[in-house]
Amino acid sequence: MPTMTDERNFRSSYYEKVGCRGVEEKKSLEILMKEKPWDRVKLKQFCLRFTVPAAYRNLVWKVLLDILPVYADSHQFVMEQRTEQYNDLLYAAEMLERVEMTAPRSEVLLAMWLLELEEREPPIFPETNYSSADTFIPIAKSLLELYDHEVDVYWISKGLTDIVRNMQKDLVKLKEAFQNMLEKEDGELYNHLIEIKALEKLPLTKWFNCGFAGVLDDSSLTKIWDKVCSGAPKILSFVAVMLIMTLRRNILRATSADQVLKCVSEIPEQCEEVVANKAIDLWQYYAQPQNDQLKK
């Protein structure tokens, strides 16, 4: 099995291991954050090329998702307003008995978001069996593990869920991109999945609709969500490809679709970061990050 992605990224991976790459990326981001106002286009380009340093990720995501403006001097005031909105929604959800306050926090946040959503007509995507709960709750659960500030968790969960909802019209293209890339990268594995009638049974809709929340560990997810927040949903197809390829040995042993589904539901912990890193490598090699919209 050729290690094309490993070979093409050997040098950058080495620099990252010895700590050089991360230092340079952090300096580059800090320069962007000193601009007044921030240039959202440059910020997106940075996030598409690099992994956002953990210390700045919360802030960067909030700007990319329009939770905060590009004017840094206004960030504190706007977050105060966001906090007031959060408190009002929390109070309304409790008073209207939309959810028990003793419920898991992700469910409380979902109830708040659905309450806010009622103010406008939500799009309907019957062909995808889209469920707000299946998107919002896994995302919120992962973010609650990443961030202590529940107000941030609510707004970022809302922003990521909105991206997924807007992505529904392109879900078929994402699945096609997955199949085309898997066939190109690993024809043997692709043909095996077809032979045992497992290709169409893969839970791609579920994976894409939750952005792999609950599928990959939280530290691996953040690298993928850097790209999603920057307007590159096609990265999710590459994550699915690398997930399948990383588990290829077990999948090739499978003789039925059910065995494949069992295999992809039991991802070894040590494989999760490998999946995320290789997916980004593959995506950066094949896709055009600066114009990664799904092709019409």
C-alpha positions as CSV (number, residue, x, y, z in Angstrom):
1,M,0.0,0.0,0.0
2,P,1.7,3.2,-1.1
3,T,2.1,5.9,1.6
4,M,1.5,8.8,-0.7
5,T,0.1,11.1,1.9
6,D,2.9,10.3,4.3
7,E,5.6,11.0,1.7
8,R,4.2,14.2,0.5
9,N,3.9,15.6,4.0
10,F,7.1,14.2,5.6
11,R,8.9,17.5,5.9
12,S,6.0,19.4,7.4
13,S,5.2,16.5,9.8
14,Y,8.8,16.5,11.0
15,Y,8.8,20.2,11.6
16,E,5.5,19.8,13.5
17,K,7.0,17.1,15.7
18,V,10.0,19.1,16.7
19,G,7.8,22.1,17.4
20,C,9.0,24.5,14.7
21,R,5.9,24.6,12.6
22,G,3.5,25.3,15.6
23,V,5.7,28.3,16.7
24,E,5.7,29.8,13.2
25,E,1.9,29.3,12.8
26,K,1.2,30.9,16.1
27,K,3.3,34.0,15.2
28,S,1.5,34.3,11.8
29,L,-1.9,34.1,13.5
30,E,-0.9,36.7,16.1
31,I,0.1,39.1,13.3
32,L,-3.3,38.7,11.7
33,M,-5.0,39.3,15.0
34,K,-3.2,42.6,15.4
35,E,-4.8,44.0,12.3
36,K,-7.6,46.5,12.8
37,P,-10.1,45.4,11.8
38,W,-9.3,41.7,11.4
39,D,-9.3,40.5,7.8
40,R,-11.8,37.6,7.8
41,V,-10.6,36.4,4.4
42,K,-7.0,36.2,5.6
43,L,-8.1,34.5,8.8
44,K,-10.0,31.8,6.8
45,Q,-7.0,31.3,4.6
46,F,-4.9,30.7,7.6
47,C,-7.3,28.2,9.1
48,L,-7.5,26.4,5.8
49,R,-3.7,26.0,5.6
50,F,-2.9,25.4,9.2
51,T,-4.2,24.1,12.5
52,V,-5.4,26.9,14.8
53,P,-3.3,27.0,18.0
54,A,-5.5,25.8,20.9
55,A,-5.0,29.0,22.9
56,Y,-6.7,31.1,20.1
57,R,-9.2,28.6,18.7
58,N,-12.2,29.7,20.7
59,L,-11.8,33.3,19.7
60,V,-11.0,32.5,16.0
61,W,-13.9,30.3,15.6
62,K,-16.3,32.9,17.1
63,V,-15.1,35.4,14.5
64,L,-15.3,32.9,11.6
65,L,-18.9,32.0,12.7
66,D,-19.9,35.6,13.0
67,I,-20.5,35.3,16.7
68,L,-18.0,38.1,17.2
69,P,-17.3,41.0,14.8
70,V,-13.9,41.6,13.1
71,Y,-13.4,44.6,15.3
72,A,-11.4,43.4,18.3
73,D,-12.3,46.4,20.4
74,S,-15.9,45.4,20.2
75,H,-15.4,41.8,21.3
76,Q,-16.1,42.3,25.0
77,F,-19.3,44.3,24.4
78,V,-20.6,41.8,21.9
79,M,-20.0,38.9,24.1
80,E,-21.8,40.7,26.9
81,Q,-24.8,40.9,24.5
82,R,-24.4,37.2,23.6
83,T,-24.4,36.3,27.2
84,E,-27.6,38.3,27.8
85,Q,-29.2,36.5,24.8
86,Y,-28.1,33.2,26.2
87,N,-29.5,33.9,29.7
88,D,-32.8,35.0,28.2
89,L,-33.1,31.8,26.1
90,L,-32.2,29.7,29.1
91,Y,-34.9,31.4,31.2
92,A,-37.5,31.1,28.4
93,A,-36.7,27.4,27.9
94,E,-37.2,26.8,31.6
95,M,-40.4,28.9,32.0
96,L,-42.0,27.4,28.9
97,E,-41.0,23.9,30.2
98,R,-39.3,23.0,26.9
99,V,-36.8,20.9,28.8
100,E,-36.0,19.8,32.4
101,M,-33.1,21.8,33.8
102,T,-31.7,18.5,35.2
103,A,-31.4,17.1,31.7
104,P,-27.9,16.7,30.1
105,R,-26.6,20.1,29.3
106,S,-26.4,19.4,25.6
107,E,-30.2,18.8,25.6
108,V,-30.8,22.1,27.5
109,L,-28.8,23.9,24.9
110,L,-30.7,22.2,22.1
111,A,-34.0,23.3,23.6
112,M,-32.7,26.9,23.8
113,W,-31.6,26.8,20.1
114,L,-34.9,25.3,18.9
115,L,-36.7,28.1,20.8
116,E,-34.7,30.6,19.0
117,L,-35.2,28.8,15.7
118,E,-39.0,29.1,16.0
119,E,-38.6,32.8,15.1
120,R,-37.9,31.9,11.5
121,E,-39.0,29.2,9.2
122,P,-36.5,26.3,9.2
123,P,-35.6,24.7,5.9
124,I,-36.9,21.2,5.3
125,F,-34.7,18.5,3.9
126,P,-36.9,15.4,3.8
127,E,-34.5,13.5,1.5
128,T,-31.7,13.5,4.0
129,N,-33.7,12.6,7.1
130,Y,-32.0,15.6,8.7
131,S,-32.5,15.9,12.5
132,S,-31.5,19.0,14.4
133,A,-31.0,16.9,17.6
134,D,-28.7,14.5,15.8
135,T,-26.5,17.4,14.7
136,F,-26.7,19.8,17.6
137,I,-26.4,17.4,20.6
138,P,-23.2,15.6,19.5
139,I,-21.6,18.9,18.6
140,A,-22.6,20.4,21.9
141,K,-21.3,17.4,23.8
142,S,-17.9,17.6,22.2
143,L,-17.7,21.4,22.8
144,L,-18.7,21.0,26.4
145,E,-15.6,18.8,26.8
146,L,-13.4,21.4,25.1
147,Y,-14.6,24.6,26.7
148,D,-15.6,25.6,30.2
149,H,-17.7,28.6,29.2
150,E,-21.2,27.4,28.4
151,V,-22.1,30.6,26.6
152,D,-19.3,30.0,24.1
153,V,-20.5,26.4,23.8
154,Y,-24.0,27.4,22.9
155,W,-23.0,30.0,20.3
156,I,-20.4,27.8,18.6
157,S,-22.8,24.8,18.6
158,K,-25.3,27.0,16.9
159,G,-22.8,28.2,14.3
160,L,-21.6,24.7,13.4
161,T,-25.2,23.4,13.3
162,D,-26.2,26.2,10.9
163,I,-23.3,25.2,8.7
164,V,-24.5,21.6,8.6
165,R,-28.1,22.7,7.9
166,N,-26.9,24.8,5.0
167,M,-24.8,21.9,3.8
168,Q,-27.8,19.6,3.3
169,K,-28.3,20.6,-0.3
170,D,-24.8,19.4,-1.1
171,L,-25.0,16.1,0.9
172,V,-25.2,14.0,-2.3
173,K,-22.1,15.8,-3.6
174,L,-20.2,15.0,-0.4
175,K,-21.1,11.3,-0.7
176,E,-20.0,11.3,-4.4
177,A,-16.8,12.9,-3.5
178,F,-16.2,10.3,-0.8
179,Q,-16.8,7.4,-3.2
180,N,-14.6,8.9,-6.0
181,M,-11.8,9.6,-3.6
182,L,-11.9,6.2,-2.0
183,E,-11.9,4.4,-5.4
184,K,-8.9,6.6,-6.4
185,E,-6.9,6.1,-3.2
186,D,-7.7,2.4,-2.5
187,G,-9.4,0.6,-5.3
188,E,-9.1,-2.8,-3.5
189,L,-10.9,-1.5,-0.5
190,Y,-13.5,0.3,-2.6
191,N,-14.2,-2.9,-4.7
192,H,-14.5,-5.0,-1.5
193,L,-17.1,-2.7,-0.1
194,I,-19.1,-2.9,-3.3
195,E,-18.8,-6.7,-3.4
196,I,-20.2,-7.2,0.0
197,K,-22.8,-4.5,-0.5
198,A,-21.5,-2.4,2.3
199,L,-20.6,0.9,0.4
200,E,-24.2,2.2,0.5
201,K,-24.6,1.1,4.1
202,L,-21.8,3.3,5.5
203,P,-23.3,5.9,7.9
204,L,-22.1,8.8,5.8
205,T,-25.2,11.0,6.4
206,K,-24.8,10.6,10.2
207,W,-21.1,11.3,10.1
208,F,-21.5,14.4,7.9
209,N,-24.5,15.7,9.8
210,C,-22.6,15.7,13.1
211,G,-19.3,16.7,11.7
212,F,-17.8,13.5,13.1
213,A,-18.7,14.6,16.7
214,G,-18.9,11.5,18.8
215,V,-17.1,9.6,16.1
216,L,-13.6,11.0,16.5
217,D,-12.1,12.3,19.8
218,D,-12.4,15.9,20.7
219,S,-8.8,16.9,20.0
220,S,-9.0,15.3,16.5
221,L,-12.3,17.0,15.8
222,T,-10.9,20.5,16.4
223,K,-8.5,20.2,13.5
224,I,-11.4,19.2,11.2
225,W,-13.7,21.9,12.5
226,D,-11.0,24.5,11.8
227,K,-11.7,23.8,8.2
228,V,-15.5,23.5,8.5
229,C,-15.6,26.9,10.3
230,S,-13.6,28.4,7.5
231,G,-16.2,27.4,4.9
232,A,-14.7,24.0,3.6
233,P,-17.3,21.3,4.3
234,K,-15.7,19.1,1.7
235,I,-13.1,18.2,4.3
236,L,-15.7,15.8,5.8
237,S,-15.6,13.6,2.7
238,F,-11.8,13.2,3.2
239,V,-12.3,12.4,6.8
240,A,-14.7,9.6,5.9
241,V,-12.2,8.3,3.3
242,M,-9.3,8.2,5.8
243,L,-11.5,6.6,8.4
244,I,-12.3,3.8,6.1
245,M,-8.7,3.5,4.9
246,T,-7.3,3.5,8.4
247,L,-9.5,0.5,9.2
248,R,-8.9,-1.2,5.9
249,R,-7.3,-4.4,7.4
250,N,-10.4,-5.2,9.5
251,I,-12.8,-4.1,6.7
252,L,-11.1,-6.4,4.2
253,R,-11.7,-9.2,6.6
254,A,-15.4,-8.4,6.8
255,T,-17.8,-10.5,4.8
256,S,-21.0,-8.5,5.3
257,A,-22.2,-4.9,5.6
258,D,-23.1,-5.5,9.3
259,Q,-19.5,-6.5,10.0
260,V,-18.3,-3.3,8.3
261,L,-20.7,-1.2,10.3
262,K,-19.4,-2.9,13.5
263,C,-15.9,-2.2,12.5
264,V,-16.4,1.6,11.8
265,S,-18.3,1.9,15.1
266,E,-15.3,0.7,17.0
267,I,-12.4,3.0,16.1
268,P,-9.2,2.3,18.1
269,E,-8.4,5.4,20.1
270,Q,-4.8,5.5,18.7
271,C,-6.2,5.8,15.2
272,E,-8.4,8.8,15.6
273,E,-5.7,11.5,15.4
274,V,-4.2,9.6,12.5
275,V,-7.5,9.8,10.7
276,A,-7.7,13.6,11.2
277,N,-4.1,14.3,10.3
278,K,-4.2,12.2,7.1
279,A,-7.6,13.5,6.1
280,I,-6.2,17.0,6.2
281,D,-3.1,16.0,4.3
282,L,-5.2,14.3,1.6
283,W,-7.6,17.2,1.4
284,Q,-4.9,19.8,1.1
285,Y,-3.2,17.8,-1.7
286,Y,-6.3,17.3,-3.8
287,A,-8.6,20.2,-3.0
288,Q,-8.1,23.9,-3.5
289,P,-8.4,25.2,0.1
290,Q,-8.8,28.8,-1.0
291,N,-11.8,27.8,-3.1
292,D,-13.1,24.6,-1.5
293,Q,-16.8,25.1,-2.3
294,L,-18.5,21.9,-3.4
295,K,-18.5,21.9,-7.2
296,K,-21.8,22.3,-9.0
